[in-house]
Amino acid sequence: MDEGRKKVWICLLIIVLAAVVIGILYYLSTPSGQSSEGFLIRLPGVEAYVG
């Protein structure tokens, strides 16, 4: 029973570490700086046409 429980903990540890590494790589690969890309902010005075 202890051997199976040890294997489960090792697998969970590997999964968590992989998620952390992927998150760090994703964070480092995103461009840094002030970018307006991805924001849905309408400028004052701009009317949208709905038709």
Distance bins in CASP14 RR format, pairs under 12 A and 6 or more apart:
PFRMAT RR
TARGET T0000
AUTHOR 0000-0000-0000
RMODE 2
METHOD distances of the structure
MODEL  1
1 7 0 0 0 0 0 1 0 0 0 0 0
1 8 0 0 0 0 0 1 0 0 0 0 0
2 8 0 0 0 0 0 1 0 0 0 0 0
2 9 0 0 0 0 0 1 0 0 0 0 0
3 9 0 0 0 0 0 1 0 0 0 0 0
3 10 0 0 0 0 0 1 0 0 0 0 0
4 10 0 0 0 0 1 0 0 0 0 0 0
4 11 0 0 0 0 1 0 0 0 0 0 0
5 11 0 0 0 0 0 1 0 0 0 0 0
5 12 0 0 0 0 0 1 0 0 0 0 0
6 12 0 0 0 0 0 1 0 0 0 0 0
6 13 0 0 0 0 0 1 0 0 0 0 0
7 13 0 0 0 0 0 1 0 0 0 0 0
7 14 0 0 0 0 0 1 0 0 0 0 0
8 14 0 0 0 0 0 1 0 0 0 0 0
8 15 0 0 0 0 0 1 0 0 0 0 0
9 15 0 0 0 0 0 1 0 0 0 0 0
9 16 0 0 0 0 0 1 0 0 0 0 0
10 16 0 0 0 0 0 1 0 0 0 0 0
10 17 0 0 0 0 0 1 0 0 0 0 0
11 17 0 0 0 0 0 1 0 0 0 0 0
11 18 0 0 0 0 0 1 0 0 0 0 0
12 18 0 0 0 0 0 1 0 0 0 0 0
12 19 0 0 0 0 0 1 0 0 0 0 0
13 19 0 0 0 0 0 1 0 0 0 0 0
13 20 0 0 0 0 0 1 0 0 0 0 0
14 20 0 0 0 0 0 1 0 0 0 0 0
14 21 0 0 0 0 0 1 0 0 0 0 0
15 21 0 0 0 0 0 1 0 0 0 0 0
15 22 0 0 0 0 0 1 0 0 0 0 0
16 22 0 0 0 0 0 1 0 0 0 0 0
16 23 0 0 0 0 0 1 0 0 0 0 0
17 23 0 0 0 0 0 1 0 0 0 0 0
17 24 0 0 0 0 0 1 0 0 0 0 0
18 24 0 0 0 0 0 1 0 0 0 0 0
18 25 0 0 0 0 0 1 0 0 0 0 0
19 25 0 0 0 0 0 1 0 0 0 0 0
19 26 0 0 0 0 0 1 0 0 0 0 0
20 26 0 0 0 0 0 1 0 0 0 0 0
20 27 0 0 0 0 0 1 0 0 0 0 0
21 27 0 0 0 0 0 1 0 0 0 0 0
21 28 0 0 0 0 0 1 0 0 0 0 0
22 28 0 0 0 0 0 1 0 0 0 0 0
22 29 0 0 0 0 0 1 0 0 0 0 0
23 29 0 0 0 0 1 0 0 0 0 0 0
23 30 0 0 0 0 0 1 0 0 0 0 0
24 30 0 0 0 0 0 1 0 0 0 0 0
30 37 0 0 0 0 0 1 0 0 0 0 0
30 38 0 0 0 0 0 1 0 0 0 0 0
31 37 0 0 0 0 1 0 0 0 0 0 0
31 38 0 0 0 0 0 1 0 0 0 0 0
36 43 0 0 0 0 0 1 0 0 0 0 0
40 48 0 0 0 0 0 1 0 0 0 0 0
42 48 1 0 0 1 0 0 0 0 0 0 0
END
